[in-house]
Amino acid sequence: MRKILIISVLLLMLTACQNAEKVQNSAISGENTENAESGNFSQTLTYGASSRITRINPLLDEHGEVNILLFNGLTAHGKNGEIVPSLAKTWEHDPETNTYTFSLEENVQWHDGEPFTAEDVKFTIEAIKDPKNQSENAPNFEEVEEIIVEDPHTVTFRLTAPNAAFLDYMTISILPKHALENENLEFSEFFTQNPIGTGPYKLTAWAEGQYITLEKNETYFKDPPKIQTIHIKFLEDDSSRSLQLQSGEIDLAQLTPRDAQTLEAAQEKEEGNIQNFTIYHMKTADYRGIMFDFNHPYWQKNRDLIPAINYALDREKMVEIILQGRGEPAYGPLQRNIYNNSQIQQYSYDLTRSKFLLEKAGCQKKEDNFYYRDGEKLSFTINVPAGDQVRLNLAQAAVQNLKEAGVDVKVEIPAAIDWKTQMSYLIGWGSPYDADDHTYKVFGTGMAANYSGYSNPLVDKALRDARSTEDPEIRREAYGEFQEALAADPPFAFLCYVDADYAAVSGLKGISTDTVLEHHGVGIFWNVTEWTLER
């Protein structure tokens, strides 16, 4: 009887919420609505985001949890990271002329009702390539010489040289020319108030620093999503996501390894009012490491000491204690890629080796148990972003290890990251896709995402060689050389790969557990249109 009453109330609510404002308010409050076409109930999914979203700008920013909800690329990644069609139905590649021709889906609309065309594709990639926009994605398209709009639904890219990862990079979100062609692409209100995409959801509310609400795109050109509303709450503090899951305020969130383990243990013991959750232990290609800033005078003088620093770090213990076993020690950026070279030099924990290298370089330990070089104590600072407990714990563990090795290190959490003057930073990168991704633009000399100022001619050559061919054996050899050069002259002290733990209410179905996730654990929404939610 109670169930019938609830359904009746929901039907009345749907009738009363016909205008856009009321639908928006319903989404924010988490009330249920009914899908009249299917007759199935479709609820609001509330997601606890691990970072506060201040802008949604896929031209400039790579790591967006909501990008895949609002936008589409010409291509997309499938369950196993393979390239699948999206806004492009088909494509042809002529390797002799280095051209790609894409046939686009017809009858696709932007969220504001305007038609999607090849002009939008041309506008987006040219905006990424434009130096004034300073996009960290620009290196992905540096070979693009010309973009030809053949007709409204056909676009051709002419490249100056082969780029084996080109189809991977065409997963980049396409943006509407009509809304942005006269805008400043770094500061446009489009990206901070009303982004318009072609994706399965459209934005209906954005309260700065608090939440974003997305509604189902009823005119989506593919199968429409089954969940009506996704409400994204910004919960940067790790513990708050766990607490709000337990209180029922959110339905899905990424947790720290320790919080996920605690939640699982509480469920097993049926402690308190713990509702039934599903914990998803998902593999990622996401690593953490200490990035040394080679623009800083300290590393210009002491770059040769970085191998000794690497030997002083106990990665196994970091994985065991901080990650609760949810990851593995990291020794390079391609460890979870098909082109991983397992024979490269690995900086396993070895204080004896660290001491030998420091003293070989002319360092002397004094009475305070720290090493000095040319009268200057070996000392530097690791910056860590606010709100990321795992990074903070890793940095603190590194500090303890390095002090035991005779290097005085401190951790700071600056109000803002200064990429030009900091000494080092606890950085994260990693991609499960083509090996060119998160290598060429991160370690190549002068590349847009090379925040450390690292430069190594052997690394540059190997990365160019690997990018310029689709032959897997030639690429394997080139990436082997890249990893060897990187290990001999490390830009980072790689620490560990961090797997992702997501917790969801048991009524949420459809999450793909076998998919290897991206940097920061992004990628769980790749098949969101297939998800269902039952209360």
N, C-alpha and C positions, 0 to 999 in steps of 0.2 A: 504493500500500500504506500509505504514511504517512497519507494522508487518511482511509482506512478506520479506521486505528488511532485517530486523533484523534476521529472520530465515535463510536467505541465507548467511548472514555474519557468523552466528554461524556454519553453515555447513562447510564453508570454514575454519573456525578456527579449527574445529575438524580434518579435513583432514591434516591441517598443524601441528597438535600437536600429532603426533604418538609416538615419543620417550618419555621416562620416564621423562627426564628433562623438556620438554616443558609442559607435563601434570602437573608436579609439579608447574611450574611457573604460569600456568593457574589457578591452585587451589588457590595459594597465592593471586593472583590479584582479585579473585572473579568472573572471567569470567564464562559464562555458557558453558556447554558441552551437547551433545546429546547422549542418550542411544540408540545405533543402534538397539538393539534387540527389545526394546519395542516401539521405536518411540516416547517416551515421553521425554520432556526436564527435565534434572536433574541438579540442580544448586549447587553452593557452599553455604553451611550454615556456617556463621561466628558466632562463639560463644564467648562471653566475659567472660572469666574465672575469678573467684573471687580471685584466688591466682596464684602466679607464680610457674610453675612446673619446678623443678630442676632435678627431677628423677621420673621415673615411675617404682616403685619397690613394687609390691603387696605382696612380701614375708615379707617385713619389715614395709611397710606403709599401713595403712588401708584406709585412706581417699583419694581416687583417682577418680577424675571426669572422667578420660579417661580410667580407667581400663576396664570398661564394653564395651568400644568401641574396644579395642585391644585384650582382652583375654576372655576366657570362663572358668567356673568352671565345675566340674562334674554335679553339680546341678545349678539351678538358682532360683530367686524369681519371681513369677508372679505378676499380677496386684495388688492382695490383700496380697502380702507377702507370699503366699503359695509356697511350694517347687515344682519345675517342672524340667523335664529332660533338660540337656544341652549336655555336652560331654558324659555323661552317658545316654544311652537309657533307661535302666531299672536297678533296684537294688533289692537285697534281704537282709533282716535283720533277723538274728537268735538271738533272745534275750537270749537264754540259753547259747550260747557260746560268746555272744557280738561280732559277726562278721557281717560285711557288705560286700557284693560282688556286684561289679558294672560291668555291661556289657557296653562296650564303643562303641561309634559311630565308624564305619569303614570309611575308605577313607577320613579322616580329615587330612588336611595339615597345617603345620605351614606356616607363611607368606613367608618363604624362600623356600618353596616347599618340605621340609622334612616331612615324615609322623609322625603324632601324635600316640603315643602308651601308653600302661600302664606304661612303664618305666618312662615316663614324669611325671605321677601322683605320682609314688613312689618317684622320685627325689624331686618333689616340697614339699611334706608334710615332708619328712625327712629333707629337708633344713630348713623348718620353725621350726621343733623341735630341730634342732642342736643348743645347747646353744651358740656356738661361733658366731652365726648370730644375737643373741639378738632380735629376732622377737617379737613384741608385740602381734602377733597372736598365739604364741606358746601355751598359756594356752588353746586355743580352741581344741588342739589336744593332750593334755597331757595323755589321756588314751590310745592313739594308741601305741600298743606294737610291732606290726609286720605288715608290708605291703608285701603282696605276689603277685607277678606278675604271674598269672596263665597261661596267654598267651598274645600276643600283644594287645588283646582287652578285657581282663578280669583282674580285680584287686580286691584283698580281703584285708580288714582291720580287724585286730584282736585287740580288745580293752581289757584292763585289768578290766574295769568297765563300766557300762552304761553311756552314754552321750546323754541326750535327745535332745540336739541341734546339734548332729553330722551331720545330713543331711543339716541343715542350714549352717554349717561351710564348707561343701564341695562346697559351692558357691565360695570359694577362687579361684583366678586366677591360672590356671595351666601354668607352664613355661617349655620351651624346654630344656631338659637335654643336647642335643647335643650342644647347644650354651653356656651352663653355667656350665657344670660339672667341668671344670678346672678354673673357675673364682672365684674371691673374690666377694661374693654376696652382700656385702655392697658397694663396690667401683667400681664394674664392669661397663665399658663403655656401656655395653648392656642396662643398665637402664637409662643412660643419653644421649645416642645418637641413638641407633637403637634397641629398644625393638621389639621382634618378638612374636606374639601371634597366636591364631587361630580365633580371633574375626572377626566381620563384617567389620572392617576397619583396614588398615595397615598404619604405619607411613611412610611418604615420605619426610618430612622436619621438622627440629627442629632448630630454631634460639634461642639460649639461652637468656632467659629473655624477649623474644618478642612474639613468637608464636610456635605452633605445627600444622602441616598439616597432615590430615589423608585422605587416598583414599579408596574407596570402595574395599573390598576384593572380587574379581571376582570368587574365588574358595571357598567361604564360604559354609560350609556344611549344613547350614539351608537356609531359604529364604533370598536372598541377600538384602541389603538395597536399598532403592529407591533413596536416595540422594547420589550423586557421591562423594562429597568432604565435609569434615568438617574441617574448619579452626578455630583454637582455639587461640584467642589473650589473652595475660595475662594482665588483667586490675585490679590490686589489689585495686586501689582507687575506693571507692564506687561510687562517683559522676561521674567518667569518664565513667563507664558503662552506666549510664543513658544518659549522653551527647552523647555518640557514638551510642546508640540506636536511639536517636532523629536525629542524623546527617546521619543515614543510613550506618554507618561504620560497625555495627554488627547487627545480626538478632535475637539473643537470649541472655539473661543474667538474672542472679538473681540480684534483686535490694533490697536495704534496704526498710523497710516498708514506710519510709517517701518519698523516691524517687519514689516508685511505686504509692503512693497516689498522688504525684505531677504530675506524668505522666498521670494518669487517669483524674485528674482535667483539665489538659491542653487539653486533647483530647475532653473532654466534652464541653469545651469552644471553641474548634477549634482554639487554639492560635498558631500563627506562622505557620511553615511548618511541624507541627507534623503529621507524617504519621500514618496510621491506625495500632494500636497495639492491641494484645490480652494480657490482664494481667491475669495470672494464680495465684490464691490464693490457695496455696497447704499446707495441713497439714503435719507436721513433728513430729518425736519423738525426736527432737533436743532440748536439754535444755542447759542453761547457769548457771554457779554457781561459787562462790568463792571457789577455792580449797586451803585448808590450808596445808602447807608443814610440816608434823609432824617430819621430820628429822631436822627441824630448832629448835634451843634451845627455841625460844620464845613460840612455840606451845607445846613443851614438858612441859613447865611451865604453860601455860595458856590455855591448851586444854579444861578445864572445863568452860571457858568463851564463847565458841562457841555458845551454846544455847542462851545466852544473845545477842550475835551479830546477830543471826538469827531473834530474835524478833524485832530488831531495823530496819529491812529492809522493806520498803514499796513496795512490789512486785506489788500490784494492780496498783499503780501509774506508775511504770516502764513499765508495759504492756500498760497502757493507753497512756502515753506520748511518750516513746521511741519506742515502737513497734506499735504505732497507733492502738492498739487493736488487732494486728496480733499475737496472742499467748495467753498464760494464765500463771498465777503465778505457780511456780514450788515448790513442797515440797518433791519430791523424784524422783528416776530414772525410775520408772515403771508407772508413772502417765498415760501414753498413751499405756499401755499394758493390755492384758486380765487378767493379774495377779495383777493388781493394787489393793492395799488395801486402800480404801477410808477412813478407820477409824483410820489410823495412826495419830500421833501427827502432827499438821500442825502449822508451826511457822508464824502465821498471825501477821501483824504489830501491835505491842503492846509495846510502850515505857515504860509504867508503869511496865510491866512484865520484860522488859529488865533491868530497873533500879533495881528492886527487886533482880534479879539474880546476878547482878554485886555487889551489896552491901552485899548480902548474902555470896558471895565469898571473902569478905574482901576488896573490892575496895572502895576507898573514892574519892569523887569529890573535887577538889581544886578550887582556885579562877579563874583559867583559864578555868573553866567549863569542864575540862577533868578528867576522873577517873585515879587514881594511885593505884598500887598494890605493896606493899613492897617498896615504894618509887620510883617505876618506872612507868612512864606514859603508859597508854594503847595506843599503837601506832604500826601500821604495814603498809606495802606497798602491794598494789595489782599490779601485773604485767599484762600488756595487750599486745597482739601481734600488731605489726604495721599494719595499713591499714584496720583494722576492726572497723568501726565507731560505730556499734551497741554495741560491747563489750566495747569500750571506754566510750560510753554514759552510759551503765549499771554500769561500775566501778565508774564513776563520781557521778552517782545517789547514789550508795552505800556509797561513801565517805561522801556525804552530809547527808544522813540518820545517819550514824554512828557518825559524828561529833555532830549532834543534840543529840545523845544518850550519848555523853561524851567519844567517842573513836576517837583518832586522826589517821586518815588514809590518805595515799597518793597514787596516781596512777603514775606508771612509764611505759614507753614503751621502754624496753631494745632492743638493737640491735640484741641480740640472747637470747633465753630462756634458762636459767640455771636451770634445773630440780633439782639440788642437793642443791642449796643454797638460792633460793628465799623464801620469806616469804609466799606469796600466789599468785595465778594466776587466772585470769578470764577464766575458762575452759569451754569447751563444749563437751558433750557426748550425747548419745542417739541412740536407735535402734528400729525400728518398727517390728523387727523379734522376734525370740525366746527370752524369758525373760533372759536367760543365757547370751545373747549377751550384752556387755557393762555393765555387773554387775560382773560376776565371775572374769574377768581379770582386772577390774577397782578397785573393793573394796576388793578382796581376798588378804590376807596377802602374800606379796612377789611376787604378780603376775606382769607380764611384763608391763601392762598398769596402774598399781597402782603407779602413779607418786607422790602421796602425802605421801607414806610410811604409809598409814592408816592400822591399824591392830585391829581387834575385833573378838575374838573367837566365839561369837554368830553369827556374820555375816558370818564367814567362814563356820560354821556348817550348817547354813540355806542354803547357796548357794550350798554346796556339796549335801545336801539332795535333793534340787530341781533339780539339774543336773542329779542325779543318778536314776531317775524314769521317765517314760512316763505317769504315772497315773495323770491326770489333777487335781484331788482333793488333792492328796498328794502334788503336786507341788504348788497348791494354798496355802495350809497351810504353806509350807516351805517358799514361797515368802512373805507371810504375816509376818512370824517371821523375815525374813530378813529386811523388811521395818520398822518393829517396832524397831529392834536393831539399825538400821541406824539412825532413828529419835532420839533415846535416846542418841546416841553418834555420832553426825554428822561429816562426813569427809569434807563436803562442806556446804556452805550456798547456797542452791539451790535458784535461782532467778526466772527464767521464761522459758517456752517453746517458741521457736522462730519459727513461721511458715514461709514458704518460698514464696516469691513473685517473679515470673518469668514474664518477658515481652518478647514477641515474635512478629515478623512481622506477619500480619494477614494471609499471604500466607503459613505459616508453620502450617501443619495439622498433627494430630496424637498424640499429647501430652496427656498422661493419667492424667486427672485432679483429679481422685479419689484416686490415689495411695498415701499412706502415705510415705513421704520421710525420708531419713536417716539423720545422723549427717551432719551438714553443708548444708543441703538441697540437698545432693547427692542422685541420683537415678532417676532423670528425664529422663535419657537416656535408661532406662531399656527396652523400646520397640522401640528404635531408628530405627530399620529396617523397621518399619511400617510408619515412618514419610514421608511426601511429602512436597515439597516447590515449590510454584508458585510465580512467579514475576509479 
